[in-house]
Amino acid sequence: MRIVMIGAGYVGLFSGACLADFGNEVVCVEVDANKVASLRQGRVPIYEPGLSELVLTNQSARRLSFTTSLKAAGRGAQAIFITVGTPSLAEVGSADLQYVHDAAREIAEVVDDFTVVVIKSTVPIGAGDEVDRIIAERAPRGSFAVVSNPEFLREGAAIQDFKRPDRVVIGVEDDRGREVMREIYRPIERNGGPIVYTSRRSAEMIKYAANVFLAMKVTFINEIADLCERVGADVLDVSHGIGLDDRIGRRFLNPGPGFGGSCFPKDTLALTKLAADAKAPIRLVETLVDVNDKRKTAMAAKVVTACGGSVAGKRIAVLGLTYKPKTDDMRDAPSLVIVPELQAAGARIVAYDPEGVRTAKPLLPGIEFAENAYACLRGADAAVIVTEWDEFRALDLARVKAALATPTIIDLRNIYPIRAMRAHGFRYVCVGRGFGGEG
Ligand SMILES: NC(=O)c1ccc[n+]([C@@H]2O[C@H](COP(=O)([O-])OP(=O)(O)OC[C@H]3O[C@@H](n4cnc5c(N)ncnc54)[C@H](O)[C@@H]3O)[C@@H](O)[C@H]2O)c1
């Protein structure tokens, strides 16, 4: 099958590469000419485990290619996926659909034989109708069907999520469109991946509801963690104890510095706007957006408290900057609030991140970057673990202690056992584990 992806960002690139790996001929169309140039030379601009290899293999097999022009790529394609960004509209918070609408206008110029237009970008409910209208208006003789196929990948495990997903959701109301989608996802169906067919609007809703529910779990356990610190309980035992209940589930119950990333912050916000506009406000989600925003600032305050009430003139080592491990994605990362708050309080920041330094540098001015974790810790008055990269999980604690000027560690991801930290003579402050997070 000949498939086009519009947008070679995170979603377009990895889903394009995975669909090529299934044997399809995939062309990724991308407006950013620099991105296309580096992809053509085999340089993948984002860090995602296994992605470079997948792109290179399929490029050399001539199943995957990159271009800036939809005109040439789009003709004769059975499916054109829209995978462009849908960021928050500044000051409003709803999803900005300008890139999706641009893509729809470009598609209208190339559809003639039956083409399935697949919206993979996360879009508000009803956006598919608008894309349908834009294309129909400009290409009245074109034959096409607009389908919703939201993406549920987790950055850091994206390839596995695409090839062995919990489910694929397809919102389609056209029989020919359904057949093309079934063909595209046949390899996944054969692997036992459940495919959910529904209406276009329901598919759009499923994506928002799923993301918001997960964001709610994270926010819930963060608030329980705060309470644990007041009443002297251990949130890790609490999340284990509740997570064993099948109805609750164990995942997304790890307390931390608040959620970030390319999806949860903008999608939670977009759903609150959408719900308010539909006169069905979801107060639970409005509250979680507010709680999560405040949490990042509260984490900076936690560091200040752990440092004796002031960080002025102190050297603070920050381990991890990306919003989660195994990605170089800095979008809405908690570090983008925590680090500037500490700088504003007078701290000098030295940071290390295994993959995120290139993306973090322009976003975090005035900080020093270290080559590795131990170099980062050297001479610091305190260390803050912001992202739980695997390489921070088993640091040589004797070396850590020797490197730090003051043995204070604020672990916002709870990756170390309290007892071991005590035994090594650290002042160890974590999240939700006993009074004040001090065990
Ligand atoms: N990143 C994730 O983990 C994830 C997961 C699920 C869903 N999503 C959703 O998928 C969508 C894309 O997210 P992303 O993270 O891949 O975004 P991204 O910003 O990484 O990529 C979007 C790409 O589209 C390109 N683009 C924009 N307009 C274009 C056009 N007219 N023609 C060609 N290229 C164009 C941009 O230059 C950019 O490279 C969003 O709606 C997002 O919410 C993302």
The ligand as an ORCA input file, in Angstrom:
! r2SCAN-3c Opt
* xyz 0 1
  N       4.354     12.976     20.778
  C       3.535     12.096     21.325
  O       3.905     11.350     22.210
  C       2.104     11.985     20.849
  C       1.341     10.874     21.232
  C       0.037     10.761     20.790
  C      -0.521     11.767     20.002
  N       0.224     12.847     19.661
  C      -0.400     13.876     18.819
  O       0.125     13.767     17.506
  C       0.241     15.074     16.923
  C       1.666     15.312     16.483
  O       2.478     15.301     17.625
  P       4.079     15.276     17.504
  O       4.587     15.126     18.880
  O       4.477     14.308     16.462
  O       4.325     16.772     16.968
  P       5.664     17.384     16.346
  O       5.578     18.832     16.578
  O       6.842     16.594     16.834
  O       5.535     17.089     14.781
  C       4.692     17.752     13.893
  C       5.456     17.919     12.575
  O       4.547     18.356     11.561
  C       5.233     19.265     10.717
  N       4.229     20.014      9.943
  C       3.374     20.968     10.378
  N       2.556     21.372      9.374
  C       2.904     20.656      8.284
  C       2.427     20.594      6.942
  N       1.431     21.349      6.521
  N       3.039     19.756      6.079
  C       4.059     18.965      6.470
  N       4.555     18.962      7.751
  C       3.973     19.795      8.626
  C       6.078     20.088     11.667
  O       7.118     20.758     11.033
  C       6.547     18.989     12.635
  O       7.776     18.420     12.205
  C      -0.272     16.055     17.983
  O      -1.628     16.314     17.747
  C      -0.093     15.289     19.264
  O      -0.995     15.690     20.256
  C       1.520     12.976     20.051
*
